[in-house]
Amino acid sequence: MSLANLLEKNRYKVMRRMALWEGRLSRGRLMDVLGLSGIRVSQLLREVREETPDWFEWDSKSKSYFVTPAAYKRTQADLKTGTSDLSLAAYLAEADIYADLAADRSQASCRKKLSM
């Protein structure tokens, strides 16, 4: 398998993990996490939706794709058979959740200082 194909496969896994753990996928969030352009993220979203058509449902209000119950059922079945790679540790590492939490803490700290 070529390096390009390996990277694409990994992006699909990252997107599926994010979808399951966050409950939805949005273009902006994926651009932040994957560091890709909006056009490329839109292409990846389309490809992932084509690969797993029953996993996502568009929500026009939030402009994001919500994960369907079918996705959770499939993942639960995969977990039971030991074929799932959708661990929480992998999600946290890929989604850079620690940076998000640090940013939230620093904003809260700034607000606290301003209110004094």
Biopython code that builds the backbone (N, CA, C, O; Angstrom):
import numpy as np
from Bio.PDB.StructureBuilder import StructureBuilder

atoms = [
    (1, "MET", "N", (0.849, -1.172, 0.000)),
    (1, "MET", "CA", (0.000, 0.000, 0.000)),
    (1, "MET", "C", (0.897, 1.238, 0.000)),
    (1, "MET", "O", (1.862, 1.308, 0.761)),
    (2, "SER", "N", (0.582, 2.203, -0.844)),
    (2, "SER", "CA", (1.393, 3.413, -0.935)),
    (2, "SER", "C", (1.176, 4.289, 0.295)),
    (2, "SER", "O", (0.177, 4.147, 1.000)),
    (3, "LEU", "N", (2.118, 5.192, 0.544)),
    (3, "LEU", "CA", (2.026, 6.093, 1.684)),
    (3, "LEU", "C", (0.784, 6.973, 1.584)),
    (3, "LEU", "O", (0.111, 7.218, 2.585)),
    (4, "ALA", "N", (0.481, 7.449, 0.374)),
    (4, "ALA", "CA", (-0.706, 8.295, 0.176)),
    (4, "ALA", "C", (-1.980, 7.547, 0.560)),
    (4, "ALA", "O", (-2.850, 8.105, 1.228)),
    (5, "ASN", "N", (-2.094, 6.282, 0.140)),
    (5, "ASN", "CA", (-3.273, 5.476, 0.484)),
    (5, "ASN", "C", (-3.357, 5.228, 1.986)),
    (5, "ASN", "O", (-4.444, 5.234, 2.565)),
    (6, "LEU", "N", (-2.203, 5.010, 2.613)),
    (6, "LEU", "CA", (-2.167, 4.787, 4.050)),
    (6, "LEU", "C", (-2.643, 6.028, 4.806)),
    (6, "LEU", "O", (-3.401, 5.921, 5.770)),
    (7, "LEU", "N", (-2.192, 7.210, 4.363)),
    (7, "LEU", "CA", (-2.611, 8.453, 4.995)),
    (7, "LEU", "C", (-4.116, 8.679, 4.840)),
    (7, "LEU", "O", (-4.781, 9.105, 5.784)),
    (8, "GLU", "N", (-4.651, 8.395, 3.652)),
    (8, "GLU", "CA", (-6.090, 8.549, 3.433)),
    (8, "GLU", "C", (-6.877, 7.613, 4.337)),
    (8, "GLU", "O", (-7.872, 8.023, 4.935)),
    (9, "LYS", "N", (-6.443, 6.360, 4.445)),
    (9, "LYS", "CA", (-7.121, 5.395, 5.316)),
    (9, "LYS", "C", (-7.111, 5.890, 6.758)),
    (9, "LYS", "O", (-8.109, 5.771, 7.468)),
    (10, "ASN", "N", (-5.965, 6.453, 7.192)),
    (10, "ASN", "CA", (-5.859, 6.958, 8.550)),
    (10, "ASN", "C", (-6.800, 8.139, 8.763)),
    (10, "ASN", "O", (-7.408, 8.255, 9.827)),
    (11, "ARG", "N", (-6.928, 9.008, 7.779)),
    (11, "ARG", "CA", (-7.857, 10.144, 7.893)),
    (11, "ARG", "C", (-9.287, 9.665, 8.055)),
    (11, "ARG", "O", (-10.057, 10.239, 8.825)),
    (12, "TYR", "N", (-9.644, 8.604, 7.324)),
    (12, "TYR", "CA", (-10.995, 8.058, 7.464)),
    (12, "TYR", "C", (-11.213, 7.551, 8.887)),
    (12, "TYR", "O", (-12.279, 7.766, 9.465)),
    (13, "LYS", "N", (-10.209, 6.879, 9.455)),
    (13, "LYS", "CA", (-10.325, 6.383, 10.825)),
    (13, "LYS", "C", (-10.469, 7.547, 11.801)),
    (13, "LYS", "O", (-11.298, 7.502, 12.710)),
    (14, "VAL", "N", (-9.669, 8.577, 11.611)),
    (14, "VAL", "CA", (-9.743, 9.754, 12.473)),
    (14, "VAL", "C", (-11.137, 10.358, 12.406)),
    (14, "VAL", "O", (-11.721, 10.702, 13.434)),
    (15, "MET", "N", (-11.665, 10.484, 11.209)),
    (15, "MET", "CA", (-12.990, 11.077, 11.038)),
    (15, "MET", "C", (-14.068, 10.219, 11.688)),
    (15, "MET", "O", (-14.978, 10.748, 12.326)),
    (16, "ARG", "N", (-13.974, 8.907, 11.535)),
    (16, "ARG", "CA", (-14.969, 8.027, 12.155)),
    (16, "ARG", "C", (-14.870, 8.078, 13.678)),
    (16, "ARG", "O", (-15.890, 8.106, 14.367)),
    (17, "ARG", "N", (-13.640, 8.092, 14.206)),
    (17, "ARG", "CA", (-13.472, 8.202, 15.662)),
    (17, "ARG", "C", (-14.072, 9.512, 16.170)),
    (17, "ARG", "O", (-14.803, 9.525, 17.161)),
    (18, "MET", "N", (-13.759, 10.606, 15.487)),
    (18, "MET", "CA", (-14.304, 11.903, 15.899)),
    (18, "MET", "C", (-15.823, 11.877, 15.871)),
    (18, "MET", "O", (-16.478, 12.353, 16.799)),
    (19, "ALA", "N", (-16.374, 11.325, 14.817)),
    (19, "ALA", "CA", (-17.828, 11.277, 14.687)),
    (19, "ALA", "C", (-18.450, 10.520, 15.853)),
    (19, "ALA", "O", (-19.420, 10.985, 16.451)),
    (20, "LEU", "N", (-17.899, 9.362, 16.177)),
    (20, "LEU", "CA", (-18.478, 8.546, 17.243)),
    (20, "LEU", "C", (-18.301, 9.173, 18.620)),
    (20, "LEU", "O", (-19.218, 9.122, 19.440)),
    (21, "TRP", "N", (-17.157, 9.755, 18.885)),
    (21, "TRP", "CA", (-16.915, 10.311, 20.216)),
    (21, "TRP", "C", (-17.526, 11.695, 20.391)),
    (21, "TRP", "O", (-17.914, 12.055, 21.503)),
    (22, "GLU", "N", (-17.622, 12.479, 19.319)),
    (22, "GLU", "CA", (-18.204, 13.821, 19.424)),
    (22, "GLU", "C", (-19.674, 13.850, 19.031)),
    (22, "GLU", "O", (-20.386, 14.807, 19.336)),
    (23, "GLY", "N", (-20.130, 12.791, 18.349)),
    (23, "GLY", "CA", (-21.528, 12.712, 17.954)),
    (23, "GLY", "C", (-21.846, 13.382, 16.631)),
    (23, "GLY", "O", (-22.974, 13.301, 16.145)),
    (24, "ARG", "N", (-20.862, 14.041, 16.052)),
    (24, "ARG", "CA", (-21.090, 14.713, 14.766)),
    (24, "ARG", "C", (-19.761, 15.060, 14.108)),
    (24, "ARG", "O", (-18.701, 15.008, 14.732)),
    (25, "LEU", "N", (-19.848, 15.411, 12.843)),
    (25, "LEU", "CA", (-18.690, 15.876, 12.079)),
    (25, "LEU", "C", (-19.036, 17.210, 11.435)),
    (25, "LEU", "O", (-20.089, 17.364, 10.817)),
    (26, "SER", "N", (-18.145, 18.157, 11.588)),
    (26, "SER", "CA", (-18.338, 19.434, 10.908)),
    (26, "SER", "C", (-17.072, 19.776, 10.129)),
    (26, "SER", "O", (-15.966, 19.382, 10.500)),
    (27, "ARG", "N", (-17.256, 20.493, 9.079)),
    (27, "ARG", "CA", (-16.160, 20.868, 8.187)),
    (27, "ARG", "C", (-15.087, 21.665, 8.943)),
    (27, "ARG", "O", (-13.895, 21.386, 8.812)),
    (28, "GLY", "N", (-15.514, 22.651, 9.725)),
    (28, "GLY", "CA", (-14.567, 23.497, 10.447)),
    (28, "GLY", "C", (-13.731, 22.719, 11.449)),
    (28, "GLY", "O", (-12.522, 22.925, 11.549)),
    (29, "ARG", "N", (-14.374, 21.825, 12.192)),
    (29, "ARG", "CA", (-13.657, 21.012, 13.184)),
    (29, "ARG", "C", (-12.633, 20.123, 12.495)),
    (29, "ARG", "O", (-11.506, 19.984, 12.970)),
    (30, "LEU", "N", (-13.020, 19.524, 11.383)),
    (30, "LEU", "CA", (-12.094, 18.666, 10.656)),
    (30, "LEU", "C", (-10.927, 19.462, 10.079)),
    (30, "LEU", "O", (-9.796, 18.977, 10.059)),
    (31, "MET", "N", (-11.189, 20.666, 9.615)),
    (31, "MET", "CA", (-10.108, 21.508, 9.107)),
    (31, "MET", "C", (-9.091, 21.781, 10.216)),
    (31, "MET", "O", (-7.883, 21.744, 9.980)),
    (32, "ASP", "N", (-9.582, 22.054, 11.419)),
    (32, "ASP", "CA", (-8.690, 22.305, 12.556)),
    (32, "ASP", "C", (-7.862, 21.080, 12.918)),
    (32, "ASP", "O", (-6.648, 21.176, 13.101)),
    (33, "VAL", "N", (-8.516, 19.938, 13.020)),
    (33, "VAL", "CA", (-7.853, 18.724, 13.479)),
    (33, "VAL", "C", (-6.909, 18.147, 12.427)),
    (33, "VAL", "O", (-5.783, 17.759, 12.739)),
    (34, "LEU", "N", (-7.377, 18.095, 11.175)),
    (34, "LEU", "CA", (-6.573, 17.487, 10.115)),
    (34, "LEU", "C", (-5.601, 18.462, 9.460)),
    (34, "LEU", "O", (-4.664, 18.043, 8.781)),
    (35, "GLY", "N", (-5.817, 19.744, 9.657)),
    (35, "GLY", "CA", (-4.929, 20.735, 9.061)),
    (35, "GLY", "C", (-5.026, 20.795, 7.542)),
    (35, "GLY", "O", (-4.038, 21.057, 6.856)),
    (36, "LEU", "N", (-6.218, 20.550, 7.030)),
    (36, "LEU", "CA", (-6.431, 20.534, 5.581)),
    (36, "LEU", "C", (-7.303, 21.716, 5.159)),
    (36, "LEU", "O", (-7.957, 22.355, 5.984)),
    (37, "SER", "N", (-7.295, 21.984, 3.869)),
    (37, "SER", "CA", (-8.127, 23.059, 3.332)),
    (37, "SER", "C", (-9.600, 22.650, 3.367)),
    (37, "SER", "O", (-9.930, 21.469, 3.477)),
    (38, "GLY", "N", (-10.464, 23.638, 3.273)),
    (38, "GLY", "CA", (-11.894, 23.377, 3.260)),
    (38, "GLY", "C", (-12.319, 22.490, 2.105)),
    (38, "GLY", "O", (-13.186, 21.629, 2.258)),
    (39, "ILE", "N", (-11.713, 22.699, 0.965)),
    (39, "ILE", "CA", (-12.052, 21.893, -0.216)),
    (39, "ILE", "C", (-11.691, 20.436, 0.015)),
    (39, "ILE", "O", (-12.480, 19.544, -0.297)),
    (40, "ARG", "N", (-10.499, 20.186, 0.561)),
    (40, "ARG", "CA", (-10.052, 18.810, 0.789)),
    (40, "ARG", "C", (-10.910, 18.139, 1.866)),
    (40, "ARG", "O", (-11.254, 16.964, 1.740)),
    (41, "VAL", "N", (-11.251, 18.866, 2.906)),
    (41, "VAL", "CA", (-12.099, 18.311, 3.961)),
    (41, "VAL", "C", (-13.479, 17.964, 3.401)),
    (41, "VAL", "O", (-14.042, 16.925, 3.746)),
    (42, "SER", "N", (-14.022, 18.817, 2.548)),
    (42, "SER", "CA", (-15.317, 18.529, 1.923)),
    (42, "SER", "C", (-15.249, 17.258, 1.091)),
    (42, "SER", "O", (-16.182, 16.456, 1.098)),
    (43, "GLN", "N", (-14.147, 17.075, 0.374)),
    (43, "GLN", "CA", (-13.960, 15.848, -0.413)),
    (43, "GLN", "C", (-13.906, 14.626, 0.504)),
    (43, "GLN", "O", (-14.547, 13.611, 0.230)),
    (44, "LEU", "N", (-13.141, 14.727, 1.591)),
    (44, "LEU", "CA", (-13.036, 13.609, 2.527)),
    (44, "LEU", "C", (-14.380, 13.284, 3.166)),
    (44, "LEU", "O", (-14.731, 12.115, 3.326)),
    (45, "LEU", "N", (-15.126, 14.314, 3.528)),
    (45, "LEU", "CA", (-16.459, 14.093, 4.090)),
    (45, "LEU", "C", (-17.344, 13.321, 3.116)),
    (45, "LEU", "O", (-18.037, 12.379, 3.499)),
    (46, "ARG", "N", (-17.307, 13.733, 1.864)),
    (46, "ARG", "CA", (-18.108, 13.045, 0.850)),
    (46, "ARG", "C", (-17.673, 11.583, 0.732)),
    (46, "ARG", "O", (-18.516, 10.689, 0.653)),
    (47, "GLU", "N", (-16.361, 11.338, 0.719)),
    (47, "GLU", "CA", (-15.849, 9.972, 0.587)),
    (47, "GLU", "C", (-16.231, 9.103, 1.784)),
    (47, "GLU", "O", (-16.621, 7.948, 1.615)),
    (48, "VAL", "N", (-16.121, 9.655, 2.984)),
    (48, "VAL", "CA", (-16.480, 8.895, 4.183)),
    (48, "VAL", "C", (-17.976, 8.602, 4.191)),
    (48, "VAL", "O", (-18.392, 7.505, 4.565)),
    (49, "ARG", "N", (-18.780, 9.571, 3.782)),
    (49, "ARG", "CA", (-20.229, 9.345, 3.721)),
    (49, "ARG", "C", (-20.573, 8.278, 2.689)),
    (49, "ARG", "O", (-21.490, 7.483, 2.898)),
    (50, "GLU", "N", (-19.843, 8.256, 1.577)),
    (50, "GLU", "CA", (-20.089, 7.232, 0.558)),
    (50, "GLU", "C", (-19.660, 5.856, 1.060)),
    (50, "GLU", "O", (-20.299, 4.851, 0.747)),
    (51, "GLU", "N", (-18.589, 5.811, 1.830)),
    (51, "GLU", "CA", (-18.077, 4.548, 2.362)),
    (51, "GLU", "C", (-18.993, 3.983, 3.451)),
    (51, "GLU", "O", (-19.162, 2.768, 3.558)),
    (52, "THR", "N", (-19.580, 4.865, 4.253)),
    (52, "THR", "CA", (-20.470, 4.456, 5.343)),
    (52, "THR", "C", (-21.756, 5.285, 5.278)),
    (52, "THR", "O", (-21.973, 6.149, 6.128)),
    (53, "PRO", "N", (-22.610, 5.033, 4.281)),
    (53, "PRO", "CA", (-23.777, 5.882, 4.035)),
    (53, "PRO", "C", (-24.807, 5.900, 5.167)),
    (53, "PRO", "O", (-25.530, 6.884, 5.322)),
    (54, "ASP", "N", (-24.883, 4.841, 5.947)),
    (54, "ASP", "CA", (-25.888, 4.806, 7.011)),
    (54, "ASP", "C", (-25.386, 5.391, 8.333)),
    (54, "ASP", "O", (-26.096, 5.340, 9.338)),
    (55, "TRP", "N", (-24.178, 5.942, 8.344)),
    (55, "TRP", "CA", (-23.594, 6.478, 9.572)),
    (55, "TRP", "C", (-23.960, 7.933, 9.837)),
    (55, "TRP", "O", (-23.942, 8.361, 10.991)),
    (56, "PHE", "N", (-24.295, 8.713, 8.796)),
    (56, "PHE", "CA", (-24.417, 10.156, 8.956)),
    (56, "PHE", "C", (-25.740, 10.709, 8.463)),
    (56, "PHE", "O", (-26.325, 10.227, 7.493)),
    (57, "GLU", "N", (-26.193, 11.742, 9.168)),
    (57, "GLU", "CA", (-27.410, 12.440, 8.803)),
    (57, "GLU", "C", (-27.132, 13.945, 8.885)),
    (57, "GLU", "O", (-26.650, 14.438, 9.905)),
    (58, "TRP", "N", (-27.438, 14.669, 7.807)),
    (58, "TRP", "CA", (-27.158, 16.104, 7.748)),
    (58, "TRP", "C", (-28.104, 16.884, 8.645)),
    (58, "TRP", "O", (-29.308, 16.628, 8.668)),
    (59, "ASP", "N", (-27.548, 17.843, 9.390)),
    (59, "ASP", "CA", (-28.349, 18.749, 10.206)),
    (59, "ASP", "C", (-28.078, 20.167, 9.717)),
    (59, "ASP", "O", (-26.994, 20.707, 9.939)),
    (60, "SER", "N", (-29.052, 20.765, 9.056)),
    (60, "SER", "CA", (-28.848, 22.075, 8.441)),
    (60, "SER", "C", (-28.689, 23.187, 9.482)),
    (60, "SER", "O", (-28.042, 24.197, 9.210)),
    (61, "LYS", "N", (-29.267, 23.011, 10.653)),
    (61, "LYS", "CA", (-29.164, 24.040, 11.682)),
    (61, "LYS", "C", (-27.724, 24.188, 12.181)),
    (61, "LYS", "O", (-27.216, 25.304, 12.287)),
    (62, "SER", "N", (-27.073, 23.076, 12.486)),
    (62, "SER", "CA", (-25.692, 23.118, 12.977)),
    (62, "SER", "C", (-24.664, 23.002, 11.854)),
    (62, "SER", "O", (-23.461, 23.127, 12.080)),
    (63, "LYS", "N", (-25.154, 22.763, 10.650)),
    (63, "LYS", "CA", (-24.282, 22.575, 9.485)),
    (63, "LYS", "C", (-23.224, 21.508, 9.748)),
    (63, "LYS", "O", (-22.030, 21.709, 9.522)),
    (64, "SER", "N", (-23.705, 20.376, 10.232)),
    (64, "SER", "CA", (-22.812, 19.258, 10.506)),
    (64, "SER", "C", (-23.563, 17.947, 10.284)),
    (64, "SER", "O", (-24.787, 17.917, 10.156)),
    (65, "TYR", "N", (-22.787, 16.872, 10.245)),
    (65, "TYR", "CA", (-23.358, 15.544, 10.071)),
    (65, "TYR", "C", (-23.425, 14.868, 11.430)),
    (65, "TYR", "O", (-22.402, 14.664, 12.083)),
    (66, "PHE", "N", (-24.646, 14.521, 11.853)),
    (66, "PHE", "CA", (-24.819, 13.805, 13.110)),
    (66, "PHE", "C", (-24.670, 12.315, 12.860)),
    (66, "PHE", "O", (-25.006, 11.812, 11.788)),
    (67, "VAL", "N", (-24.165, 11.624, 13.860)),
    (67, "VAL", "CA", (-23.990, 10.185, 13.774)),
    (67, "VAL", "C", (-25.334, 9.515, 14.050)),
    (67, "VAL", "O", (-26.060, 9.904, 14.965)),
    (68, "THR", "N", (-25.646, 8.517, 13.257)),
    (68, "THR", "CA", (-26.918, 7.809, 13.386)),
    (68, "THR", "C", (-26.792, 6.636, 14.360)),
    (68, "THR", "O", (-25.684, 6.184, 14.650)),
    (69, "PRO", "N", (-27.916, 6.148, 14.860)),
    (69, "PRO", "CA", (-27.876, 4.958, 15.719)),
    (69, "PRO", "C", (-27.234, 3.748, 15.022)),
    (69, "PRO", "O", (-26.631, 2.903, 15.683)),
    (70, "ALA", "N", (-27.361, 3.665, 13.705)),
    (70, "ALA", "CA", (-26.760, 2.552, 12.959)),
    (70, "ALA", "C", (-25.241, 2.526, 13.130)),
    (70, "ALA", "O", (-24.641, 1.453, 13.202)),
    (71, "ALA", "N", (-24.628, 3.690, 13.193)),
    (71, "ALA", "CA", (-23.173, 3.758, 13.369)),
    (71, "ALA", "C", (-22.769, 3.210, 14.730)),
    (71, "ALA", "O", (-21.786, 2.479, 14.851)),
    (72, "TYR", "N", (-23.535, 3.570, 15.746)),
    (72, "TYR", "CA", (-23.220, 3.085, 17.090)),
    (72, "TYR", "C", (-23.452, 1.581, 17.211)),
    (72, "TYR", "O", (-22.689, 0.884, 17.880)),
    (73, "LYS", "N", (-24.505, 1.080, 16.562)),
    (73, "LYS", "CA", (-24.771, -0.362, 16.576)),
    (73, "LYS", "C", (-23.633, -1.116, 15.913)),
    (73, "LYS", "O", (-23.172, -2.140, 16.419)),
    (74, "ARG", "N", (-23.184, -0.600, 14.774)),
    (74, "ARG", "CA", (-22.086, -1.255, 14.042)),
    (74, "ARG", "C", (-20.808, -1.252, 14.882)),
    (74, "ARG", "O", (-20.103, -2.259, 14.956)),
    (75, "THR", "N", (-20.523, -0.138, 15.499)),
    (75, "THR", "CA", (-19.319, -0.022, 16.318)),
    (75, "THR", "C", (-19.396, -0.935, 17.532)),
    (75, "THR", "O", (-18.403, -1.553, 17.914)),
    (76, "GLN", "N", (-20.566, -1.020, 18.130)),
    (76, "GLN", "CA", (-20.743, -1.903, 19.279)),
    (76, "GLN", "C", (-20.513, -3.360, 18.880)),
    (76, "GLN", "O", (-19.893, -4.122, 19.623)),
    (77, "ALA", "N", (-21.009, -3.742, 17.715)),
    (77, "ALA", "CA", (-20.785, -5.100, 17.221)),
    (77, "ALA", "C", (-19.303, -5.347, 16.973)),
    (77, "ALA", "O", (-18.788, -6.417, 17.296)),
    (78, "ASP", "N", (-18.608, -4.352, 16.396)),
    (78, "ASP", "CA", (-17.177, -4.479, 16.148)),
    (78, "ASP", "C", (-16.390, -4.588, 17.454)),
    (78, "ASP", "O", (-15.416, -5.337, 17.535)),
    (79, "LEU", "N", (-16.811, -3.846, 18.465)),
    (79, "LEU", "CA", (-16.144, -3.919, 19.775)),
    (79, "LEU", "C", (-16.293, -5.312, 20.381)),
    (79, "LEU", "O", (-15.353, -5.847, 20.969)),
    (80, "LYS", "N", (-17.476, -5.890, 20.233)),
    (80, "LYS", "CA", (-17.709, -7.229, 20.777)),
    (80, "LYS", "C", (-16.840, -8.279, 20.106)),
    (80, "LYS", "O", (-16.398, -9.228, 20.752)),
    (81, "THR", "N", (-16.593, -8.112, 18.811)),
    (81, "THR", "CA", (-15.776, -9.081, 18.086)),
    (81, "THR", "C", (-14.291, -8.744, 18.145)),
    (81, "THR", "O", (-13.454, -9.519, 17.682)),
    (82, "GLY", "N", (-13.968, -7.594, 18.713)),
    (82, "GLY", "CA", (-12.565, -7.195, 18.833)),
    (82, "GLY", "C", (-11.964, -6.630, 17.561)),
    (82, "GLY", "O", (-10.742, -6.602, 17.412)),
    (83, "THR", "N", (-12.809, -6.176, 16.636)),
    (83, "THR", "CA", (-12.297, -5.661, 15.366)),
    (83, "THR", "C", (-12.373, -4.142, 15.267)),
    (83, "THR", "O", (-12.134, -3.585, 14.195)),
    (84, "SER", "N", (-12.701, -3.461, 16.365)),
    (84, "SER", "CA", (-12.823, -2.006, 16.338)),
    (84, "SER", "C", (-11.503, -1.340, 16.697)),
    (84, "SER", "O", (-10.760, -1.821, 17.552)),
    (85, "ASP", "N", (-11.226, -0.234, 16.033)),
    (85, "ASP", "CA", (-10.027, 0.561, 16.344)),
    (85, "ASP", "C", (-10.451, 1.972, 16.765)),
    (85, "ASP", "O", (-9.749, 2.947, 16.496)),
    (86, "LEU", "N", (-11.591, 2.064, 17.420)),
    (86, "LEU", "CA", (-12.176, 3.358, 17.766)),
    (86, "LEU", "C", (-12.030, 3.669, 19.256)),
    (86, "LEU", "O", (-12.995, 4.067, 19.908)),
    (87, "SER", "N", (-10.832, 3.489, 19.784)),
    (87, "SER", "CA", (-10.613, 3.681, 21.216)),
    (87, "SER", "C", (-10.632, 5.152, 21.615)),
    (87, "SER", "O", (-10.366, 6.041, 20.806)),
    (88, "LEU", "N", (-10.950, 5.379, 22.873)),
    (88, "LEU", "CA", (-10.967, 6.736, 23.411)),
    (88, "LEU", "C", (-9.565, 7.347, 23.399)),
    (88, "LEU", "O", (-9.412, 8.525, 23.077)),
    (89, "ALA", "N", (-8.555, 6.574, 23.742)),
    (89, "ALA", "CA", (-7.174, 7.085, 23.757)),
    (89, "ALA", "C", (-6.755, 7.574, 22.373)),
    (89, "ALA", "O", (-6.123, 8.623, 22.250)),
    (90, "ALA", "N", (-7.101, 6.827, 21.346)),
    (90, "ALA", "CA", (-6.759, 7.237, 19.978)),
    (90, "ALA", "C", (-7.502, 8.515, 19.607)),
    (90, "ALA", "O", (-6.935, 9.418, 18.992)),
    (91, "TYR", "N", (-8.765, 8.581, 19.983)),
    (91, "TYR", "CA", (-9.550, 9.793, 19.694)),
    (91, "TYR", "C", (-8.937, 11.016, 20.362)),
    (91, "TYR", "O", (-8.769, 12.055, 19.723)),
    (92, "LEU", "N", (-8.604, 10.901, 21.641)),
    (92, "LEU", "CA", (-8.048, 12.037, 22.375)),
    (92, "LEU", "C", (-6.732, 12.510, 21.762)),
    (92, "LEU", "O", (-6.478, 13.712, 21.679)),
    (93, "ALA", "N", (-5.906, 11.575, 21.340)),
    (93, "ALA", "CA", (-4.631, 11.943, 20.723)),
    (93, "ALA", "C", (-4.844, 12.622, 19.377)),
    (93, "ALA", "O", (-4.186, 13.616, 19.071)),
    (94, "GLU", "N", (-5.743, 12.101, 18.589)),
    (94, "GLU", "CA", (-5.966, 12.638, 17.249)),
    (94, "GLU", "C", (-6.722, 13.957, 17.252)),
    (94, "GLU", "O", (-6.432, 14.845, 16.451)),
    (95, "ALA", "N", (-7.675, 14.082, 18.139)),
    (95, "ALA", "CA", (-8.515, 15.273, 18.150)),
    (95, "ALA", "C", (-7.862, 16.435, 18.884)),
    (95, "ALA", "O", (-8.434, 17.522, 18.959)),
    (96, "ASP", "N", (-6.675, 16.215, 19.421)),
    (96, "ASP", "CA", (-5.925, 17.247, 20.128)),
    (96, "ASP", "C", (-6.795, 17.892, 21.196)),
    (96, "ASP", "O", (-6.823, 19.112, 21.358)),
    (97, "ILE", "N", (-7.498, 17.037, 21.914)),
    (97, "ILE", "CA", (-8.448, 17.505, 22.915)),
    (97, "ILE", "C", (-7.748, 18.258, 24.035)),
    (97, "ILE", "O", (-8.336, 19.154, 24.642)),
    (98, "TYR", "N", (-6.504, 17.906, 24.315)),
    (98, "TYR", "CA", (-5.780, 18.582, 25.382)),
    (98, "TYR", "C", (-5.551, 20.044, 25.044)),
    (98, "TYR", "O", (-5.638, 20.897, 25.927)),
    (99, "ALA", "N", (-5.262, 20.353, 23.794)),
    (99, "ALA", "CA", (-5.076, 21.741, 23.366)),
    (99, "ALA", "C", (-6.392, 22.502, 23.497)),
    (99, "ALA", "O", (-6.398, 23.665, 23.899)),
    (100, "ASP", "N", (-7.503, 21.853, 23.162)),
    (100, "ASP", "CA", (-8.816, 22.482, 23.301)),
    (100, "ASP", "C", (-9.109, 22.805, 24.761)),
    (100, "ASP", "O", (-9.607, 23.886, 25.076)),
    (101, "LEU", "N", (-8.797, 21.864, 25.653)),
    (101, "LEU", "CA", (-9.046, 22.082, 27.076)),
    (101, "LEU", "C", (-8.154, 23.189, 27.625)),
    (101, "LEU", "O", (-8.603, 24.007, 28.428)),
    (102, "ALA", "N", (-6.905, 23.220, 27.200)),
    (102, "ALA", "CA", (-5.979, 24.265, 27.657)),
    (102, "ALA", "C", (-6.471, 25.638, 27.210)),
    (102, "ALA", "O", (-6.385, 26.601, 27.972)),
    (103, "ALA", "N", (-6.980, 25.740, 25.998)),
    (103, "ALA", "CA", (-7.505, 27.009, 25.489)),
    (103, "ALA", "C", (-8.716, 27.444, 26.306)),
    (103, "ALA", "O", (-8.854, 28.624, 26.628)),
    (104, "ASP", "N", (-9.591, 26.504, 26.643)),
    (104, "ASP", "CA", (-10.765, 26.820, 27.459)),
    (104, "ASP", "C", (-10.349, 27.313, 28.842)),
    (104, "ASP", "O", (-10.930, 28.263, 29.366)),
    (105, "ARG", "N", (-9.340, 26.663, 29.435)),
    (105, "ARG", "CA", (-8.876, 27.066, 30.760)),
    (105, "ARG", "C", (-8.281, 28.462, 30.734)),
    (105, "ARG", "O", (-8.528, 29.257, 31.641)),
    (106, "SER", "N", (-7.494, 28.774, 29.696)),
    (106, "SER", "CA", (-6.866, 30.093, 29.635)),
    (106, "SER", "C", (-7.915, 31.183, 29.416)),
    (106, "SER", "O", (-7.773, 32.287, 29.942)),
    (107, "GLN", "N", (-8.967, 30.887, 28.644)),
    (107, "GLN", "CA", (-10.043, 31.862, 28.454)),
    (107, "GLN", "C", (-10.786, 32.098, 29.763)),
    (107, "GLN", "O", (-11.136, 33.233, 30.086)),
    (108, "ALA", "N", (-11.027, 31.035, 30.511)),
    (108, "ALA", "CA", (-11.715, 31.155, 31.795)),
    (108, "ALA", "C", (-10.865, 31.963, 32.771)),
    (108, "ALA", "O", (-11.385, 32.777, 33.534)),
    (109, "SER", "N", (-9.569, 31.732, 32.738)),
    (109, "SER", "CA", (-8.663, 32.463, 33.609)),
    (109, "SER", "C", (-8.662, 33.943, 33.283)),
    (109, "SER", "O", (-8.675, 34.779, 34.187)),
    (110, "CYS", "N", (-8.648, 34.281, 31.987)),
    (110, "CYS", "CA", (-8.694, 35.675, 31.551)),
    (110, "CYS", "C", (-9.990, 36.342, 31.985)),
    (110, "CYS", "O", (-9.979, 37.483, 32.446)),
    (111, "ARG", "N", (-11.110, 35.633, 31.839)),
    (111, "ARG", "CA", (-12.402, 36.183, 32.257)),
    (111, "ARG", "C", (-12.435, 36.436, 33.760)),
    (111, "ARG", "O", (-12.994, 37.428, 34.225)),
    (112, "LYS", "N", (-11.821, 35.513, 34.513)),
    (112, "LYS", "CA", (-11.800, 35.667, 35.963)),
    (112, "LYS", "C", (-10.986, 36.910, 36.350)),
    (112, "LYS", "O", (-11.389, 37.669, 37.233)),
    (113, "LYS", "N", (-9.843, 37.113, 35.687)),
    (113, "LYS", "CA", (-8.996, 38.269, 35.977)),
    (113, "LYS", "C", (-9.705, 39.575, 35.614)),
    (113, "LYS", "O", (-9.579, 40.575, 36.321)),
    (114, "LEU", "N", (-10.445, 39.558, 34.514)),
    (114, "LEU", "CA", (-11.161, 40.749, 34.079)),
    (114, "LEU", "C", (-12.294, 41.126, 35.034)),
    (114, "LEU", "O", (-12.610, 42.302, 35.216)),
    (115, "SER", "N", (-12.894, 40.101, 35.638)),
    (115, "SER", "CA", (-14.020, 40.378, 36.539)),
    (115, "SER", "C", (-13.567, 40.868, 37.919)),
    (115, "SER", "O", (-14.388, 41.342, 38.704)),
    (116, "MET", "N", (-12.280, 40.760, 38.216)),
    (116, "MET", "CA", (-11.771, 41.205, 39.527)),
    (116, "MET", "C", (-11.650, 42.692, 39.602)),
    (116, "MET", "O", (-11.238, 43.226, 40.631)),
]
sb = StructureBuilder()
sb.init_structure("model")
sb.init_model(0)
sb.init_chain("A")
sb.init_seg("    ")
for serial, (resi, resn, name, xyz) in enumerate(atoms, 1):
    if name == "N":
        sb.init_residue(resn, " ", resi, " ")
    sb.init_atom(name, np.array(xyz, "f"), 0.0, 1.0, " ", f" {name:<3s}", serial, name[0])
structure = sb.get_structure()
